Amino acid sequence: DPLVMAGRRLAGEAFAGEVVDVVMAYSESKRPSPRPLVTVRTDDRPYLGERVKVYRSLGGKPQTAEYVGP
């Protein structure tokens, strides 16, 4: 719902942006999995601390990510 998202963006709970870079990285486990580092440019001001989980919905399925800083 665009109206709900607008309110969350104004409150700093959500942001919209453009992917400007992707660096492929892998987890450090016995069986490494791809964990790309995605750089997003946004004019929004999200109120996020480092290492906070962020979410997006793609095709109705949620995906999680970790915010690492400005």
C-alpha positions as CSV (number, residue, x, y, z in Angstrom):
1,D,0.0,0.0,0.0
2,P,1.7,3.2,-1.1
3,L,0.1,5.3,1.6
4,V,1.3,3.0,4.3
5,M,4.8,3.0,2.8
6,A,4.8,6.9,2.6
7,G,4.1,7.1,6.3
8,R,6.8,4.6,7.2
9,R,9.3,6.4,5.0
10,L,8.5,9.7,6.7
11,A,8.9,8.0,10.1
12,G,12.3,6.6,9.0
13,E,11.1,3.0,9.3
14,A,11.4,2.3,5.6
15,F,13.3,3.6,2.6
16,A,13.2,3.4,-1.2
17,G,16.3,3.6,-3.3
18,E,18.3,2.5,-6.3
19,V,20.9,-0.3,-6.4
20,V,24.2,1.2,-7.5
21,D,26.7,-1.6,-6.9
22,V,26.8,-5.3,-6.1
23,V,29.9,-7.1,-4.8
24,M,29.6,-10.9,-4.6
25,A,30.7,-12.3,-1.3
26,Y,30.3,-15.6,0.4
27,S,29.5,-16.7,3.9
28,E,32.3,-18.1,6.1
29,S,30.8,-21.5,6.8
30,K,31.7,-25.1,6.0
31,R,29.4,-24.8,3.0
32,P,29.8,-21.1,1.7
33,S,26.7,-19.5,0.4
34,P,26.5,-16.4,-1.8
35,R,25.9,-13.2,0.3
36,P,26.2,-10.2,-2.1
37,L,27.0,-6.8,-0.6
38,V,24.5,-4.4,-2.2
39,T,25.0,-0.7,-2.2
40,V,21.7,1.3,-2.4
41,R,21.5,5.1,-3.0
42,T,18.5,6.8,-1.4
43,D,17.3,10.3,-0.6
44,D,15.4,8.9,2.4
45,R,16.7,9.2,5.9
46,P,16.2,5.8,7.5
47,Y,16.7,5.6,11.3
48,L,18.8,2.4,11.4
49,G,21.6,1.3,13.6
50,E,24.5,-0.8,12.2
51,R,23.8,-4.5,11.9
52,V,20.0,-4.0,11.9
53,K,18.0,-6.4,9.7
54,V,16.1,-4.9,6.8
55,Y,13.5,-6.6,4.7
56,R,12.0,-6.5,1.2
57,S,9.3,-8.4,-0.6
58,L,10.1,-9.9,-4.0
59,G,7.2,-11.7,-5.7
60,G,5.4,-12.0,-2.4
61,K,8.4,-13.7,-0.7
62,P,10.3,-11.8,2.0
63,Q,14.1,-11.4,1.8
64,T,16.2,-10.3,4.7
65,A,19.4,-8.2,4.6
66,E,21.7,-6.4,7.1
67,Y,22.2,-2.7,7.2
68,V,26.0,-2.0,7.6
69,G,26.0,1.8,7.6
70,P,25.9,5.0,5.4
